Amino acid sequence: MPISGIVIDVAPQAQAVVAERLQAMKQVELQPERTVSALVAVLDTPDFAAEQALVEAIQQLDGVAAVRLAYHNFEDVVQ
């Protein structure tokens, strides 16, 4: 099960709406750390395909400029 830490670059005026949408996503744990233009989240998905789909969904949210990977752990993933 891949677990990733990501930084989500957002437009400052969209931060509250993006944070609300992220909190509604089941495999996203929004962290309290944030800046005016960035949010931090942990993704916990069953496999790489689900993780990729989740990142793509986050990137499509209005107000999101970029999603950057900060940490990735996949040691228990079966090849």
N, CA, C and O atoms as a Maestro MAE file, in Angstrom:
{
 s_m_m2io_version
 :::
 2.0.0
}

f_m_ct {
 s_m_title
 :::
 protein
 m_atom[316] {
  # First column is atom index #
  i_m_mmod_type
  r_m_x_coord
  r_m_y_coord
  r_m_z_coord
  i_m_residue_number
  s_m_chain_name
  s_m_pdb_residue_name
  s_m_pdb_atom_name
  i_m_atomic_number
  :::
  1 25 0.855 -1.172 0.000 1 A "MET " " N  " 7
  2 3 0.000 0.000 0.000 1 A "MET " " CA " 6
  3 2 0.903 1.239 0.000 1 A "MET " " C  " 6
  4 15 1.588 1.494 0.991 1 A "MET " " O  " 8
  5 25 0.917 2.005 -1.086 2 A "PRO " " N  " 7
  6 3 1.733 3.211 -1.128 2 A "PRO " " CA " 6
  7 2 1.183 4.304 -0.202 2 A "PRO " " C  " 6
  8 15 -0.023 4.538 -0.121 2 A "PRO " " O  " 8
  9 25 2.098 4.943 0.473 3 A "ILE " " N  " 7
  10 3 1.764 6.105 1.304 3 A "ILE " " CA " 6
  11 2 2.670 7.233 0.841 3 A "ILE " " C  " 6
  12 15 3.889 7.073 0.771 3 A "ILE " " O  " 8
  13 25 2.072 8.374 0.526 4 A "SER " " N  " 7
  14 3 2.838 9.494 0.003 4 A "SER " " CA " 6
  15 2 2.492 10.778 0.719 4 A "SER " " C  " 6
  16 15 1.341 11.008 1.091 4 A "SER " " O  " 8
  17 25 3.501 11.615 0.910 5 A "GLY " " N  " 7
  18 3 3.304 12.973 1.385 5 A "GLY " " CA " 6
  19 2 3.395 13.893 0.184 5 A "GLY " " C  " 6
  20 15 4.333 13.800 -0.607 5 A "GLY " " O  " 8
  21 25 2.427 14.778 0.048 6 A "ILE " " N  " 7
  22 3 2.426 15.689 -1.094 6 A "ILE " " CA " 6
  23 2 2.252 17.131 -0.634 6 A "ILE " " C  " 6
  24 15 1.700 17.408 0.431 6 A "ILE " " O  " 8
  25 25 2.737 18.030 -1.466 7 A "VAL " " N  " 7
  26 3 2.529 19.466 -1.283 7 A "VAL " " CA " 6
  27 2 1.659 19.918 -2.449 7 A "VAL " " C  " 6
  28 15 1.969 19.655 -3.611 7 A "VAL " " O  " 8
  29 25 0.581 20.592 -2.127 8 A "ILE " " N  " 7
  30 3 -0.375 21.032 -3.144 8 A "ILE " " CA " 6
  31 2 -0.289 22.552 -3.244 8 A "ILE " " C  " 6
  32 15 -0.658 23.268 -2.313 8 A "ILE " " O  " 8
  33 25 0.197 23.029 -4.372 9 A "ASP " " N  " 7
  34 3 0.276 24.473 -4.601 9 A "ASP " " CA " 6
  35 2 -1.098 24.967 -5.029 9 A "ASP " " C  " 6
  36 15 -1.689 24.454 -5.980 9 A "ASP " " O  " 8
  37 25 -1.596 25.969 -4.314 10 A "VAL " " N  " 7
  38 3 -2.942 26.485 -4.574 10 A "VAL " " CA " 6
  39 2 -2.920 27.999 -4.696 10 A "VAL " " C  " 6
  40 15 -2.039 28.673 -4.163 10 A "VAL " " O  " 8
  41 25 -3.906 28.513 -5.406 11 A "ALA " " N  " 7
  42 3 -4.114 29.959 -5.437 11 A "ALA " " CA " 6
  43 2 -4.585 30.376 -4.046 11 A "ALA " " C  " 6
  44 15 -5.492 29.747 -3.502 11 A "ALA " " O  " 8
  45 25 -4.001 31.413 -3.457 12 A "PRO " " N  " 7
  46 3 -4.373 31.803 -2.095 12 A "PRO " " CA " 6
  47 2 -5.874 31.970 -1.885 12 A "PRO " " C  " 6
  48 15 -6.394 31.585 -0.838 12 A "PRO " " O  " 8
  49 25 -6.572 32.533 -2.854 13 A "GLN " " N  " 7
  50 3 -8.006 32.758 -2.702 13 A "GLN " " CA " 6
  51 2 -8.816 31.461 -2.782 13 A "GLN " " C  " 6
  52 15 -9.991 31.445 -2.414 13 A "GLN " " O  " 8
  53 25 -8.201 30.375 -3.258 14 A "ALA " " N  " 7
  54 3 -8.902 29.101 -3.396 14 A "ALA " " CA " 6
  55 2 -8.554 28.110 -2.276 14 A "ALA " " C  " 6
  56 15 -9.089 27.003 -2.243 14 A "ALA " " O  " 8
  57 25 -7.677 28.497 -1.381 15 A "GLN " " N  " 7
  58 3 -7.179 27.549 -0.378 15 A "GLN " " CA " 6
  59 2 -8.290 26.921 0.466 15 A "GLN " " C  " 6
  60 15 -8.281 25.707 0.672 15 A "GLN " " O  " 8
  61 25 -9.219 27.693 0.945 16 A "ALA " " N  " 7
  62 3 -10.281 27.154 1.802 16 A "ALA " " CA " 6
  63 2 -11.149 26.148 1.058 16 A "ALA " " C  " 6
  64 15 -11.497 25.104 1.608 16 A "ALA " " O  " 8
  65 25 -11.499 26.451 -0.179 17 A "VAL " " N  " 7
  66 3 -12.338 25.550 -0.966 17 A "VAL " " CA " 6
  67 2 -11.577 24.271 -1.302 17 A "VAL " " C  " 6
  68 15 -12.138 23.178 -1.212 17 A "VAL " " O  " 8
  69 25 -10.305 24.393 -1.688 18 A "VAL " " N  " 7
  70 3 -9.497 23.214 -2.003 18 A "VAL " " CA " 6
  71 2 -9.337 22.350 -0.755 18 A "VAL " " C  " 6
  72 15 -9.456 21.127 -0.832 18 A "VAL " " O  " 8
  73 25 -9.069 22.966 0.383 19 A "ALA " " N  " 7
  74 3 -8.922 22.211 1.634 19 A "ALA " " CA " 6
  75 2 -10.203 21.448 1.965 19 A "ALA " " C  " 6
  76 15 -10.145 20.298 2.398 19 A "ALA " " O  " 8
  77 25 -11.339 22.073 1.767 20 A "GLU " " N  " 7
  78 3 -12.619 21.415 2.035 20 A "GLU " " CA " 6
  79 2 -12.815 20.202 1.121 20 A "GLU " " C  " 6
  80 15 -13.280 19.152 1.567 20 A "GLU " " O  " 8
  81 25 -12.464 20.349 -0.137 21 A "ARG " " N  " 7
  82 3 -12.612 19.233 -1.087 21 A "ARG " " CA " 6
  83 2 -11.637 18.099 -0.764 21 A "ARG " " C  " 6
  84 15 -11.982 16.925 -0.893 21 A "ARG " " O  " 8
  85 25 -10.427 18.452 -0.347 22 A "LEU " " N  " 7
  86 3 -9.454 17.424 0.025 22 A "LEU " " CA " 6
  87 2 -9.922 16.637 1.245 22 A "LEU " " C  " 6
  88 15 -9.758 15.419 1.302 22 A "LEU " " O  " 8
  89 25 -10.499 17.325 2.207 23 A "GLN " " N  " 7
  90 3 -10.982 16.652 3.412 23 A "GLN " " CA " 6
  91 2 -12.118 15.680 3.105 23 A "GLN " " C  " 6
  92 15 -12.349 14.738 3.863 23 A "GLN " " O  " 8
  93 25 -12.822 15.898 2.009 24 A "ALA " " N  " 7
  94 3 -13.913 15.009 1.621 24 A "ALA " " CA " 6
  95 2 -13.421 13.761 0.888 24 A "ALA " " C  " 6
  96 15 -14.189 12.821 0.684 24 A "ALA " " O  " 8
  97 25 -12.156 13.744 0.494 25 A "MET " " N  " 7
  98 3 -11.597 12.592 -0.218 25 A "MET " " CA " 6
  99 2 -11.143 11.551 0.800 25 A "MET " " C  " 6
  100 15 -10.363 11.857 1.702 25 A "MET " " O  " 8
  101 25 -11.632 10.320 0.654 26 A "LYS " " N  " 7
  102 3 -11.404 9.270 1.648 26 A "LYS " " CA " 6
  103 2 -9.943 8.903 1.857 26 A "LYS " " C  " 6
  104 15 -9.560 8.587 2.983 26 A "LYS " " O  " 8
  105 25 -9.129 8.931 0.840 27 A "GLN " " N  " 7
  106 3 -7.744 8.482 0.965 27 A "GLN " " CA " 6
  107 2 -6.760 9.635 1.135 27 A "GLN " " C  " 6
  108 15 -5.557 9.470 0.937 27 A "GLN " " O  " 8
  109 25 -7.283 10.804 1.505 28 A "VAL " " N  " 7
  110 3 -6.460 11.993 1.710 28 A "VAL " " CA " 6
  111 2 -6.568 12.424 3.162 28 A "VAL " " C  " 6
  112 15 -7.666 12.574 3.697 28 A "VAL " " O  " 8
  113 25 -5.424 12.622 3.791 29 A "GLU " " N  " 7
  114 3 -5.394 13.162 5.151 29 A "GLU " " CA " 6
  115 2 -4.710 14.528 5.076 29 A "GLU " " C  " 6
  116 15 -3.489 14.617 4.941 29 A "GLU " " O  " 8
  117 25 -5.501 15.573 5.163 30 A "LEU " " N  " 7
  118 3 -4.981 16.932 5.097 30 A "LEU " " CA " 6
  119 2 -4.255 17.245 6.398 30 A "LEU " " C  " 6
  120 15 -4.783 17.008 7.484 30 A "LEU " " O  " 8
  121 25 -3.058 17.770 6.286 31 A "GLN " " N  " 7
  122 3 -2.233 18.085 7.446 31 A "GLN " " CA " 6
  123 2 -2.425 19.543 7.865 31 A "GLN " " C  " 6
  124 15 -2.815 20.381 7.052 31 A "GLN " " O  " 8
  125 25 -2.151 19.842 9.132 32 A "PRO " " N  " 7
  126 3 -2.338 21.227 9.593 32 A "PRO " " CA " 6
  127 2 -1.296 22.196 9.029 32 A "PRO " " C  " 6
  128 15 -1.529 23.404 9.004 32 A "PRO " " O  " 8
  129 25 -0.160 21.682 8.581 33 A "GLU " " N  " 7
  130 3 0.872 22.555 8.017 33 A "GLU " " CA " 6
  131 2 0.385 23.133 6.704 33 A "GLU " " C  " 6
  132 15 -0.096 22.408 5.833 33 A "GLU " " O  " 8
  133 25 0.513 24.446 6.567 34 A "ARG " " N  " 7
  134 3 0.148 25.102 5.313 34 A "ARG " " CA " 6
  135 2 0.771 26.479 5.254 34 A "ARG " " C  " 6
  136 15 1.163 27.049 6.273 34 A "ARG " " O  " 8
  137 25 0.854 27.000 4.052 35 A "THR " " N  " 7
  138 3 1.278 28.375 3.845 35 A "THR " " CA " 6
  139 2 0.144 29.068 3.099 35 A "THR " " C  " 6
  140 15 -0.910 28.473 2.869 35 A "THR " " O  " 8
  141 25 0.356 30.296 2.730 36 A "VAL " " N  " 7
  142 3 -0.675 31.029 1.999 36 A "VAL " " CA " 6
  143 2 -0.978 30.352 0.664 36 A "VAL " " C  " 6
  144 15 -2.106 30.411 0.175 36 A "VAL " " O  " 8
  145 25 0.030 29.710 0.078 37 A "SER " " N  " 7
  146 3 -0.181 29.139 -1.256 37 A "SER " " CA " 6
  147 2 0.096 27.633 -1.342 37 A "SER " " C  " 6
  148 15 0.254 27.104 -2.442 37 A "SER " " O  " 8
  149 25 0.156 26.937 -0.204 38 A "ALA " " N  " 7
  150 3 0.417 25.494 -0.264 38 A "ALA " " CA " 6
  151 2 -0.265 24.757 0.886 38 A "ALA " " C  " 6
  152 15 -0.349 25.252 2.011 38 A "ALA " " O  " 8
  153 25 -0.749 23.558 0.563 39 A "LEU " " N  " 7
  154 3 -1.334 22.646 1.543 39 A "LEU " " CA " 6
  155 2 -0.498 21.374 1.551 39 A "LEU " " C  " 6
  156 15 0.150 21.045 0.557 39 A "LEU " " O  " 8
  157 25 -0.512 20.663 2.667 40 A "VAL " " N  " 7
  158 3 0.228 19.412 2.792 40 A "VAL " " CA " 6
  159 2 -0.769 18.305 3.090 40 A "VAL " " C  " 6
  160 15 -1.674 18.478 3.906 40 A "VAL " " O  " 8
  161 25 -0.600 17.162 2.423 41 A "ALA " " N  " 7
  162 3 -1.509 16.038 2.634 41 A "ALA " " CA " 6
  163 2 -0.749 14.724 2.564 41 A "ALA " " C  " 6
  164 15 0.332 14.641 1.982 41 A "ALA " " O  " 8
  165 25 -1.335 13.702 3.169 42 A "VAL " " N  " 7
  166 3 -0.828 12.341 3.079 42 A "VAL " " CA " 6
  167 2 -1.858 11.520 2.312 42 A "VAL " " C  " 6
  168 15 -3.054 11.578 2.598 42 A "VAL " " O  " 8
  169 25 -1.375 10.754 1.334 43 A "LEU " " N  " 7
  170 3 -2.236 9.879 0.551 43 A "LEU " " CA " 6
  171 2 -1.971 8.439 0.972 43 A "LEU " " C  " 6
  172 15 -0.817 8.020 1.067 43 A "LEU " " O  " 8
  173 25 -3.017 7.696 1.220 44 A "ASP " " N  " 7
  174 3 -2.904 6.292 1.619 44 A "ASP " " CA " 6
  175 2 -3.822 5.493 0.705 44 A "ASP " " C  " 6
  176 15 -5.036 5.458 0.905 44 A "ASP " " O  " 8
  177 25 -3.232 4.852 -0.298 45 A "THR " " N  " 7
  178 3 -4.010 4.174 -1.330 45 A "THR " " CA " 6
  179 2 -3.654 2.692 -1.390 45 A "THR " " C  " 6
  180 15 -2.582 2.300 -0.930 45 A "THR " " O  " 8
  181 25 -4.531 1.863 -1.947 46 A "PRO " " N  " 7
  182 3 -4.262 0.423 -1.992 46 A "PRO " " CA " 6
  183 2 -3.188 0.021 -2.999 46 A "PRO " " C  " 6
  184 15 -2.547 -1.016 -2.834 46 A "PRO " " O  " 8
  185 25 -2.983 0.835 -4.049 47 A "ASP " " N  " 7
  186 3 -1.989 0.483 -5.066 47 A "ASP " " CA " 6
  187 2 -1.585 1.740 -5.836 47 A "ASP " " C  " 6
  188 15 -2.143 2.819 -5.638 47 A "ASP " " O  " 8
  189 25 -0.593 1.568 -6.728 48 A "PHE " " N  " 7
  190 3 -0.078 2.706 -7.489 48 A "PHE " " CA " 6
  191 2 -1.119 3.311 -8.423 48 A "PHE " " C  " 6
  192 15 -1.161 4.529 -8.593 48 A "PHE " " O  " 8
  193 25 -1.955 2.482 -9.026 49 A "ALA " " N  " 7
  194 3 -2.972 3.007 -9.949 49 A "ALA " " CA " 6
  195 2 -3.943 3.922 -9.207 49 A "ALA " " C  " 6
  196 15 -4.311 4.983 -9.711 49 A "ALA " " O  " 8
  197 25 -4.354 3.510 -8.016 50 A "ALA " " N  " 7
  198 3 -5.263 4.339 -7.220 50 A "ALA " " CA " 6
  199 2 -4.575 5.633 -6.793 50 A "ALA " " C  " 6
  200 15 -5.195 6.696 -6.765 50 A "ALA " " O  " 8
  201 25 -3.304 5.534 -6.466 51 A "GLU " " N  " 7
  202 3 -2.562 6.738 -6.077 51 A "GLU " " CA " 6
  203 2 -2.461 7.714 -7.242 51 A "GLU " " C  " 6
  204 15 -2.673 8.914 -7.072 51 A "GLU " " O  " 8
  205 25 -2.142 7.204 -8.410 52 A "GLN " " N  " 7
  206 3 -2.035 8.057 -9.588 52 A "GLN " " CA " 6
  207 2 -3.372 8.715 -9.913 52 A "GLN " " C  " 6
  208 15 -3.420 9.903 -10.234 52 A "GLN " " O  " 8
  209 25 -4.450 7.951 -9.831 53 A "ALA " " N  " 7
  210 3 -5.784 8.509 -10.093 53 A "ALA " " CA " 6
  211 2 -6.130 9.590 -9.080 53 A "ALA " " C  " 6
  212 15 -6.734 10.602 -9.436 53 A "ALA " " O  " 8
  213 25 -5.755 9.386 -7.821 54 A "LEU " " N  " 7
  214 3 -6.035 10.373 -6.778 54 A "LEU " " CA " 6
  215 2 -5.251 11.656 -7.017 54 A "LEU " " C  " 6
  216 15 -5.804 12.748 -6.885 54 A "LEU " " O  " 8
  217 25 -3.980 11.542 -7.365 55 A "VAL " " N  " 7
  218 3 -3.164 12.732 -7.651 55 A "VAL " " CA " 6
  219 2 -3.751 13.488 -8.844 55 A "VAL " " C  " 6
  220 15 -3.825 14.716 -8.827 55 A "VAL " " O  " 8
  221 25 -4.164 12.759 -9.869 56 A "GLU " " N  " 7
  222 3 -4.762 13.415 -11.034 56 A "GLU " " CA " 6
  223 2 -6.059 14.126 -10.667 56 A "GLU " " C  " 6
  224 15 -6.338 15.210 -11.178 56 A "GLU " " O  " 8
  225 25 -6.853 13.523 -9.784 57 A "ALA " " N  " 7
  226 3 -8.097 14.168 -9.339 57 A "ALA " " CA " 6
  227 2 -7.798 15.441 -8.558 57 A "ALA " " C  " 6
  228 15 -8.491 16.445 -8.718 57 A "ALA " " O  " 8
  229 25 -6.775 15.406 -7.717 58 A "ILE " " N  " 7
  230 3 -6.382 16.599 -6.957 58 A "ILE " " CA " 6
  231 2 -5.901 17.687 -7.900 58 A "ILE " " C  " 6
  232 15 -6.240 18.857 -7.721 58 A "ILE " " O  " 8
  233 25 -5.113 17.314 -8.903 59 A "GLN " " N  " 7
  234 3 -4.603 18.297 -9.861 59 A "GLN " " CA " 6
  235 2 -5.725 18.978 -10.635 59 A "GLN " " C  " 6
  236 15 -5.557 20.108 -11.095 59 A "GLN " " O  " 8
  237 25 -6.852 18.318 -10.785 60 A "GLN " " N  " 7
  238 3 -7.974 18.875 -11.546 60 A "GLN " " CA " 6
  239 2 -8.861 19.813 -10.725 60 A "GLN " " C  " 6
  240 15 -9.732 20.477 -11.287 60 A "GLN " " O  " 8
  241 25 -8.654 19.880 -9.413 61 A "LEU " " N  " 7
  242 3 -9.468 20.775 -8.583 61 A "LEU " " CA " 6
  243 2 -9.212 22.229 -8.965 61 A "LEU " " C  " 6
  244 15 -8.065 22.626 -9.174 61 A "LEU " " O  " 8
  245 25 -10.272 23.017 -9.055 62 A "ASP " " N  " 7
  246 3 -10.121 24.441 -9.337 62 A "ASP " " CA " 6
  247 2 -9.266 25.082 -8.253 62 A "ASP " " C  " 6
  248 15 -9.507 24.880 -7.063 62 A "ASP " " O  " 8
  249 25 -8.274 25.850 -8.666 63 A "GLY " " N  " 7
  250 3 -7.407 26.541 -7.725 63 A "GLY " " CA " 6
  251 2 -6.096 25.821 -7.459 63 A "GLY " " C  " 6
  252 15 -5.192 26.403 -6.860 63 A "GLY " " O  " 8
  253 25 -5.968 24.566 -7.891 64 A "VAL " " N  " 7
  254 3 -4.723 23.815 -7.695 64 A "VAL " " CA " 6
  255 2 -3.792 24.094 -8.871 64 A "VAL " " C  " 6
  256 15 -4.156 23.895 -10.030 64 A "VAL " " O  " 8
  257 25 -2.586 24.557 -8.552 65 A "ALA " " N  " 7
  258 3 -1.596 24.845 -9.586 65 A "ALA " " CA " 6
  259 2 -0.689 23.651 -9.845 65 A "ALA " " C  " 6
  260 15 -0.298 23.400 -10.985 65 A "ALA " " O  " 8
  261 25 -0.350 22.908 -8.780 66 A "ALA " " N  " 7
  262 3 0.562 21.770 -8.930 66 A "ALA " " CA " 6
  263 2 0.464 20.874 -7.702 66 A "ALA " " C  " 6
  264 15 0.094 21.315 -6.614 66 A "ALA " " O  " 8
  265 25 0.804 19.617 -7.905 67 A "VAL " " N  " 7
  266 3 0.920 18.650 -6.810 67 A "VAL " " CA " 6
  267 2 2.351 18.118 -6.866 67 A "VAL " " C  " 6
  268 15 2.784 17.577 -7.884 67 A "VAL " " O  " 8
  269 25 3.083 18.281 -5.750 68 A "ARG " " N  " 7
  270 3 4.487 17.861 -5.707 68 A "ARG " " CA " 6
  271 2 4.660 16.748 -4.678 68 A "ARG " " C  " 6
  272 15 4.126 16.824 -3.571 68 A "ARG " " O  " 8
  273 25 5.403 15.726 -5.051 69 A "LEU " " N  " 7
  274 3 5.690 14.616 -4.158 69 A "LEU " " CA " 6
  275 2 6.799 15.010 -3.192 69 A "LEU " " C  " 6
  276 15 7.856 15.475 -3.617 69 A "LEU " " O  " 8
  277 25 6.564 14.826 -1.892 70 A "ALA " " N  " 7
  278 3 7.572 15.131 -0.879 70 A "ALA " " CA " 6
  279 2 8.117 13.850 -0.246 70 A "ALA " " C  " 6
  280 15 9.270 13.813 0.185 70 A "ALA " " O  " 8
  281 25 7.294 12.800 -0.188 71 A "TYR " " N  " 7
  282 3 7.679 11.541 0.454 71 A "TYR " " CA " 6
  283 2 6.872 10.417 -0.167 71 A "TYR " " C  " 6
  284 15 5.688 10.572 -0.467 71 A "TYR " " O  " 8
  285 25 7.538 9.270 -0.355 72 A "HIS " " N  " 7
  286 3 6.822 8.120 -0.916 72 A "HIS " " CA " 6
  287 2 7.354 6.842 -0.277 72 A "HIS " " C  " 6
  288 15 8.558 6.588 -0.301 72 A "HIS " " O  " 8
  289 25 6.457 6.036 0.295 73 A "ASN " " N  " 7
  290 3 6.832 4.758 0.896 73 A "ASN " " CA " 6
  291 2 5.985 3.679 0.244 73 A "ASN " " C  " 6
  292 15 4.756 3.748 0.244 73 A "ASN " " O  " 8
  293 25 6.664 2.678 -0.313 74 A "PHE " " N  " 7
  294 3 5.938 1.606 -0.978 74 A "PHE " " CA " 6
  295 2 6.552 0.247 -0.672 74 A "PHE " " C  " 6
  296 15 6.453 -0.677 -1.479 74 A "PHE " " O  " 8
  297 25 7.191 0.121 0.497 75 A "GLU " " N  " 7
  298 3 7.931 -1.102 0.801 75 A "GLU " " CA " 6
  299 2 7.064 -2.346 0.911 75 A "GLU " " C  " 6
  300 15 7.575 -3.447 0.711 75 A "GLU " " O  " 8
  301 25 5.782 -2.225 1.218 76 A "ASP " " N  " 7
  302 3 4.939 -3.421 1.333 76 A "ASP " " CA " 6
  303 2 4.151 -3.719 0.058 76 A "ASP " " C  " 6
  304 15 3.262 -4.571 0.069 76 A "ASP " " O  " 8
  305 25 4.467 -3.026 -1.040 77 A "VAL " " N  " 7
  306 3 3.788 -3.262 -2.313 77 A "VAL " " CA " 6
  307 2 4.346 -4.542 -2.944 77 A "VAL " " C  " 6
  308 15 5.561 -4.684 -3.083 77 A "VAL " " O  " 8
  309 25 3.473 -5.463 -3.322 78 A "VAL " " N  " 7
  310 3 3.890 -6.687 -3.981 78 A "VAL " " CA " 6
  311 2 4.108 -6.407 -5.462 78 A "VAL " " C  " 6
  312 15 3.241 -5.832 -6.121 78 A "VAL " " O  " 8
  313 25 5.232 -6.799 -5.973 79 A "GLN " " N  " 7
  314 3 5.564 -6.557 -7.375 79 A "GLN " " CA " 6
  315 2 4.920 -7.578 -8.265 79 A "GLN " " C  " 6
  316 15 5.090 -7.531 -9.483 79 A "GLN " " O  " 8
  :::
 }
 m_bond[315] {
  # First column is bond index #
  i_m_from
  i_m_to
  i_m_order
  :::
  1 1 2 1
  2 2 3 1
  3 3 4 2
  4 3 5 1
  5 5 6 1
  6 6 7 1
  7 7 8 2
  8 7 9 1
  9 9 10 1
  10 10 11 1
  11 11 12 2
  12 11 13 1
  13 13 14 1
  14 14 15 1
  15 15 16 2
  16 15 17 1
  17 17 18 1
  18 18 19 1
  19 19 20 2
  20 19 21 1
  21 21 22 1
  22 22 23 1
  23 23 24 2
  24 23 25 1
  25 25 26 1
  26 26 27 1
  27 27 28 2
  28 27 29 1
  29 29 30 1
  30 30 31 1
  31 31 32 2
  32 31 33 1
  33 33 34 1
  34 34 35 1
  35 35 36 2
  36 35 37 1
  37 37 38 1
  38 38 39 1
  39 39 40 2
  40 39 41 1
  41 41 42 1
  42 42 43 1
  43 43 44 2
  44 43 45 1
  45 45 46 1
  46 46 47 1
  47 47 48 2
  48 47 49 1
  49 49 50 1
  50 50 51 1
  51 51 52 2
  52 51 53 1
  53 53 54 1
  54 54 55 1
  55 55 56 2
  56 55 57 1
  57 57 58 1
  58 58 59 1
  59 59 60 2
  60 59 61 1
  61 61 62 1
  62 62 63 1
  63 63 64 2
  64 63 65 1
  65 65 66 1
  66 66 67 1
  67 67 68 2
  68 67 69 1
  69 69 70 1
  70 70 71 1
  71 71 72 2
  72 71 73 1
  73 73 74 1
  74 74 75 1
  75 75 76 2
  76 75 77 1
  77 77 78 1
  78 78 79 1
  79 79 80 2
  80 79 81 1
  81 81 82 1
  82 82 83 1
  83 83 84 2
  84 83 85 1
  85 85 86 1
  86 86 87 1
  87 87 88 2
  88 87 89 1
  89 89 90 1
  90 90 91 1
  91 91 92 2
  92 91 93 1
  93 93 94 1
  94 94 95 1
  95 95 96 2
  96 95 97 1
  97 97 98 1
  98 98 99 1
  99 99 100 2
  100 99 101 1
  101 101 102 1
  102 102 103 1
  103 103 104 2
  104 103 105 1
  105 105 106 1
  106 106 107 1
  107 107 108 2
  108 107 109 1
  109 109 110 1
  110 110 111 1
  111 111 112 2
  112 111 113 1
  113 113 114 1
  114 114 115 1
  115 115 116 2
  116 115 117 1
  117 117 118 1
  118 118 119 1
  119 119 120 2
  120 119 121 1
  121 121 122 1
  122 122 123 1
  123 123 124 2
  124 123 125 1
  125 125 126 1
  126 126 127 1
  127 127 128 2
  128 127 129 1
  129 129 130 1
  130 130 131 1
  131 131 132 2
  132 131 133 1
  133 133 134 1
  134 134 135 1
  135 135 136 2
  136 135 137 1
  137 137 138 1
  138 138 139 1
  139 139 140 2
  140 139 141 1
  141 141 142 1
  142 142 143 1
  143 143 144 2
  144 143 145 1
  145 145 146 1
  146 146 147 1
  147 147 148 2
  148 147 149 1
  149 149 150 1
  150 150 151 1
  151 151 152 2
  152 151 153 1
  153 153 154 1
  154 154 155 1
  155 155 156 2
  156 155 157 1
  157 157 158 1
  158 158 159 1
  159 159 160 2
  160 159 161 1
  161 161 162 1
  162 162 163 1
  163 163 164 2
  164 163 165 1
  165 165 166 1
  166 166 167 1
  167 167 168 2
  168 167 169 1
  169 169 170 1
  170 170 171 1
  171 171 172 2
  172 171 173 1
  173 173 174 1
  174 174 175 1
  175 175 176 2
  176 175 177 1
  177 177 178 1
  178 178 179 1
  179 179 180 2
  180 179 181 1
  181 181 182 1
  182 182 183 1
  183 183 184 2
  184 183 185 1
  185 185 186 1
  186 186 187 1
  187 187 188 2
  188 187 189 1
  189 189 190 1
  190 190 191 1
  191 191 192 2
  192 191 193 1
  193 193 194 1
  194 194 195 1
  195 195 196 2
  196 195 197 1
  197 197 198 1
  198 198 199 1
  199 199 200 2
  200 199 201 1
  201 201 202 1
  202 202 203 1
  203 203 204 2
  204 203 205 1
  205 205 206 1
  206 206 207 1
  207 207 208 2
  208 207 209 1
  209 209 210 1
  210 210 211 1
  211 211 212 2
  212 211 213 1
  213 213 214 1
  214 214 215 1
  215 215 216 2
  216 215 217 1
  217 217 218 1
  218 218 219 1
  219 219 220 2
  220 219 221 1
  221 221 222 1
  222 222 223 1
  223 223 224 2
  224 223 225 1
  225 225 226 1
  226 226 227 1
  227 227 228 2
  228 227 229 1
  229 229 230 1
  230 230 231 1
  231 231 232 2
  232 231 233 1
  233 233 234 1
  234 234 235 1
  235 235 236 2
  236 235 237 1
  237 237 238 1
  238 238 239 1
  239 239 240 2
  240 239 241 1
  241 241 242 1
  242 242 243 1
  243 243 244 2
  244 243 245 1
  245 245 246 1
  246 246 247 1
  247 247 248 2
  248 247 249 1
  249 249 250 1
  250 250 251 1
  251 251 252 2
  252 251 253 1
  253 253 254 1
  254 254 255 1
  255 255 256 2
  256 255 257 1
  257 257 258 1
  258 258 259 1
  259 259 260 2
  260 259 261 1
  261 261 262 1
  262 262 263 1
  263 263 264 2
  264 263 265 1
  265 265 266 1
  266 266 267 1
  267 267 268 2
  268 267 269 1
  269 269 270 1
  270 270 271 1
  271 271 272 2
  272 271 273 1
  273 273 274 1
  274 274 275 1
  275 275 276 2
  276 275 277 1
  277 277 278 1
  278 278 279 1
  279 279 280 2
  280 279 281 1
  281 281 282 1
  282 282 283 1
  283 283 284 2
  284 283 285 1
  285 285 286 1
  286 286 287 1
  287 287 288 2
  288 287 289 1
  289 289 290 1
  290 290 291 1
  291 291 292 2
  292 291 293 1
  293 293 294 1
  294 294 295 1
  295 295 296 2
  296 295 297 1
  297 297 298 1
  298 298 299 1
  299 299 300 2
  300 299 301 1
  301 301 302 1
  302 302 303 1
  303 303 304 2
  304 303 305 1
  305 305 306 1
  306 306 307 1
  307 307 308 2
  308 307 309 1
  309 309 310 1
  310 310 311 1
  311 311 312 2
  312 311 313 1
  313 313 314 1
  314 314 315 1
  315 315 316 2
  :::
 }
}
